[in-house]
Amino acid sequence: MVYDDLPPGETGFSRTVTTIGNFDGVHLGHRAILARVCQRARELGGQAVAVTFDPHPVKVLRPEVNLPMLTTRDQKLQLLSESGLDAVVVLPFTQKFAALPAREFVKQYFCDRLKAREVVVGHDYCFGRGREGNIDLLKEMGEVLGFTVQVVWAVEVDGAVVSSSLIRALLRLGKVTEAGRLLGRAYGVTGRVVRGKGRGAKLLGVPTANILTPNELLPSCGIYAVWVRRGDAILPGVANLGTCPTFENAELSLEVHLMEFSGDLYGESLEVQFVTRLREEQRFPSLEALSAQIHADIAAARRVLAPH
């Protein structure tokens, strides 16, 4: 169940094991925390709850940073819900909320509204006004208010600590395979199929779906082997993310060719999951040369996706 905000009064929660964080990307580090929450809730006979924020605090406190999110709100809630939690609480993040002292936050939310019996946090967690709250404060207050604190240490992959910032950096370089290892899944963006230029089928013999996505972060321009989720079906595909320099487009577009599909996709919602970057986007001297390369890309994507 998803709760938008958690006002004072009866909330329906009792004896919760609670965690709190931004959970952007819901990567392997986040999933380790969520798994501990669910485990401890079972052991204590309580409810497993995650508290998160909308928008991300950086969007409110430092808008000039222009931090792109790894997931949309819907994607994040879906991923959190799939982790086995009993409930997800989304707190509206405002300047007023940001000014709440750490001790007041613990009392009002963890104790009064969530009835927490245990709080599970990452090793570097800070909270409250000016990030004044930390793990030591949580433990101190827990001893007085009747909850325990568990700390989950960092998850490492290939010698690197998993973090949302590292995943963003990898995606900006087009390193989607490496980013996927930190996420525990292929990086995906969602979107609606809209009408494009119509060149794929007419000029090149390769129909493509032009996808308009609300996701804030796309990998760097290039050609990618992808999986495409259409409803309950997962279809192999190849994606062109860029400006189509052979045609001198100005705007960025995401076009996907589904290798095992024929039909009309206009208006449908799809998720594109980036598996491997096949090559950079480039300009070709003729339509014939472009068409030959597209078919080579399709063959390369088939080879990449076949083992999966």
C-alpha positions in Angstrom: 0.0 0.0 0.0 1.2 3.5 -0.8 0.4 6.4 1.5 0.7 10.0 0.2 1.8 11.9 3.3 1.3 10.8 6.8 -0.7 13.5 8.8 -1.1 13.4 12.6 -3.6 11.1 14.1 -4.5 7.4 13.7 -2.4 6.0 10.8 -3.2 2.3 11.1 0.4 1.4 11.7 1.6 -0.6 14.7 4.9 -2.2 15.6 6.7 -1.3 12.3 10.1 -1.9 11.1 10.9 1.3 9.2 13.5 2.6 6.8 13.8 6.0 5.2 15.6 7.4 2.2 15.3 8.8 -1.3 15.8 5.4 -2.9 16.4 6.9 -6.3 17.1 4.0 -8.6 16.3 1.4 -5.9 19.7 0.0 -6.5 21.5 -3.0 -4.8 22.4 -0.9 -1.8 18.8 0.2 -1.3 17.6 -3.4 -1.9 20.0 -4.7 0.9 18.3 -2.2 3.3 14.8 -3.2 2.1 15.6 -6.9 2.5 16.7 -6.3 6.1 13.5 -4.4 6.8 11.3 -7.2 5.5 13.4 -9.8 7.4 13.2 -8.0 10.7 9.5 -7.3 10.3 8.9 -11.0 9.9 11.0 -11.8 12.9 9.3 -9.1 15.1 5.8 -9.8 13.8 5.5 -6.2 12.6 4.9 -4.2 9.4 7.7 -3.5 6.9 7.6 0.2 5.9 9.7 2.4 3.7 9.5 6.2 4.0 10.6 8.3 1.0 10.2 11.8 -0.3 8.6 13.6 -3.3 10.2 15.6 -4.7 13.8 14.6 -4.0 15.2 17.0 -1.3 17.8 18.3 -3.7 15.1 19.6 -6.0 13.8 21.8 -3.2 17.0 22.7 -1.3 19.4 23.0 -4.2 17.4 23.4 -7.4 20.4 24.9 -9.2 22.0 21.5 -9.2 19.4 20.2 -11.7 19.9 16.6 -10.4 18.3 14.1 -12.8 16.4 11.2 -11.2 17.2 7.6 -12.1 13.5 6.7 -11.7 10.2 8.4 -12.1 7.9 8.5 -9.1 5.8 5.6 -10.5 8.9 3.5 -11.3 10.3 4.1 -7.8 7.0 3.1 -6.1 6.7 0.0 -8.3 10.2 -1.1 -7.4 9.7 -0.5 -3.7 6.4 -2.3 -3.8 8.1 -5.3 -5.4 10.6 -5.6 -2.6 8.1 -7.2 -0.2 7.2 -4.2 1.9 3.8 -3.9 3.5 3.7 -0.1 2.9 5.5 2.8 1.3 5.0 6.3 2.7 5.7 9.2 0.4 6.2 12.4 2.4 5.8 15.7 0.4 9.2 17.5 0.7 8.9 21.2 1.2 11.0 24.0 2.7 8.8 23.9 5.8 9.3 20.1 6.1 13.1 20.6 5.6 13.2 22.9 8.6 11.9 20.2 11.0 14.5 19.5 13.6 15.8 15.9 13.6 14.6 15.1 17.1 11.1 16.3 16.2 11.1 14.3 13.0 11.9 11.1 15.0 9.2 11.7 17.5 6.5 12.8 15.1 7.1 10.3 12.4 9.0 7.2 13.7 7.3 7.2 17.1 3.8 8.9 16.9 2.7 8.0 13.4 4.7 4.8 12.4 4.9 3.2 15.9 8.4 2.0 15.0 9.9 -0.8 16.9 13.0 -0.8 14.8 14.6 1.6 12.3 16.9 0.3 9.6 19.2 2.8 7.8 22.2 2.9 5.6 25.7 3.4 7.1 25.9 7.1 6.1 22.3 8.2 6.8 21.6 11.8 7.9 18.3 13.5 8.3 16.4 16.5 9.7 17.1 20.2 9.5 20.5 20.8 8.0 21.2 17.0 8.1 21.8 17.4 11.9 20.4 13.9 12.6 22.6 10.9 12.3 22.9 7.3 13.4 24.2 8.2 16.9 21.2 10.4 17.5 18.8 7.7 16.3 20.3 5.2 18.7 20.2 7.7 21.6 16.6 8.5 21.0 15.7 4.9 20.4 16.9 4.0 23.9 14.5 6.5 25.4 11.6 6.1 23.0 11.6 2.3 22.7 13.0 1.4 19.3 16.2 -0.2 18.1 18.4 0.8 15.2 20.0 -1.4 12.6 22.7 -0.2 10.3 23.2 -1.8 6.9 26.7 -1.3 5.5 27.6 -0.3 1.9 27.2 -2.8 -0.9 30.2 -3.1 -3.3 30.2 -4.3 -6.8 33.5 -4.7 -8.7 35.2 -2.9 -5.8 33.0 0.2 -6.0 30.4 1.3 -3.5 27.0 1.2 -5.0 25.4 4.7 -5.1 22.9 6.6 -7.2 25.6 9.2 -8.1 27.9 6.5 -9.5 25.1 5.0 -11.5 24.3 8.5 -13.0 27.9 8.9 -14.0 28.0 5.5 -15.7 24.8 6.2 -17.6 26.1 9.6 -18.8 29.1 7.7 -20.3 26.8 5.1 -22.0 28.1 2.3 -19.7 24.7 0.8 -19.2 26.0 -2.7 -18.6 28.1 -1.5 -15.6 25.1 0.6 -14.4 22.9 -2.4 -14.6 25.2 -4.4 -12.4 24.9 -1.7 -9.6 21.1 -1.5 -10.1 20.7 -5.3 -10.1 18.7 -5.0 -13.3 18.9 -3.2 -16.7 18.4 0.5 -16.5 14.9 1.3 -17.8 13.0 4.3 -19.0 9.2 4.4 -19.6 7.3 6.3 -22.2 4.5 6.6 -24.7 4.8 5.7 -28.4 4.2 8.8 -30.4 4.3 9.5 -34.2 7.8 10.3 -35.4 9.2 11.1 -38.9 8.1 7.7 -40.3 11.5 7.2 -41.9 12.2 3.8 -40.3 9.7 1.8 -42.2 9.3 3.9 -45.3 13.0 4.7 -46.1 14.9 1.9 -44.4 12.5 -1.0 -44.1 12.9 -1.1 -40.3 9.9 0.1 -38.4 10.6 1.9 -35.2 8.6 3.1 -32.2 9.3 6.7 -31.3 9.1 6.9 -27.5 8.4 10.1 -25.5 9.7 9.5 -22.0 9.2 11.5 -18.8 12.5 10.0 -17.4 15.0 12.7 -16.5 18.2 10.7 -17.2 18.9 9.0 -20.5 22.2 7.2 -21.3 24.6 9.0 -23.7 23.7 9.0 -27.3 24.3 5.7 -29.2 22.9 2.4 -30.4 21.8 -0.1 -27.7 20.6 -3.6 -27.4 17.5 -3.4 -25.3 14.6 -5.3 -23.8 11.2 -3.7 -24.2 8.4 -4.4 -21.8 5.0 -4.3 -23.4 2.4 -5.2 -20.8 3.4 -8.6 -19.5 5.6 -9.3 -22.6 9.4 -8.7 -22.8 10.6 -8.3 -26.4 14.1 -8.0 -27.8 15.0 -4.8 -29.6 17.6 -2.3 -30.7 17.4 1.4 -29.8 18.7 4.5 -31.4 19.1 7.3 -28.8 20.3 10.5 -30.3 19.7 13.1 -33.1 19.9 10.8 -36.2 22.8 12.8 -37.7 22.3 11.3 -41.2 19.0 13.2 -41.4 20.4 16.2 -39.5 17.7 16.2 -36.8 18.0 18.8 -34.1 16.0 17.2 -31.3 17.0 14.2 -29.2 14.8 11.1 -29.8 14.5 7.5 -28.6 13.5 5.1 -31.4 13.2 1.4 -30.8 12.9 -1.4 -33.3 11.2 -4.5 -31.8 12.7 -7.6 -33.4 9.8 -9.9 -32.7 6.8 -7.7 -33.3 4.7 -6.3 -36.1 1.7 -4.0 -35.6 0.6 -0.6 -34.4 2.1 0.6 -31.1 0.9 4.3 -31.2 -0.3 5.5 -27.9 1.0 2.5 -26.0 3.2 2.7 -22.9 6.5 0.8 -23.1 9.5 0.4 -20.9 12.9 0.3 -22.6 15.6 -1.5 -20.7 19.2 -0.7 -21.8 21.4 -3.9 -21.9 24.5 -3.0 -23.9 25.8 -0.1 -25.9 26.6 -1.4 -29.4 28.2 1.7 -30.9 28.2 5.5 -31.1 25.7 7.3 -33.2 27.2 8.4 -36.5 26.5 10.1 -39.9 26.3 7.9 -43.0 27.0 9.0 -46.6 23.9 7.3 -47.9 20.6 5.7 -47.0 22.0 2.4 -48.3 25.0 2.6 -45.9 22.7 3.5 -43.0 20.3 0.7 -43.8 23.2 -1.8 -43.9 24.5 -0.6 -40.5 21.0 -0.8 -39.0 20.7 -4.5 -40.1 24.2 -5.1 -38.7 23.1 -3.5 -35.4 20.0 -5.7 -35.3 22.2 -8.8 -35.7 24.5 -7.6 -33.0 21.6 -7.0 -30.6 20.3 -10.5 -31.3 23.7 -11.9 -30.3 23.9 -9.9 -27.1 20.4 -10.7 -26.0 20.3 -14.4 -27.1 22.0 -15.7 -23.9 19.3 -14.0 -21.8 
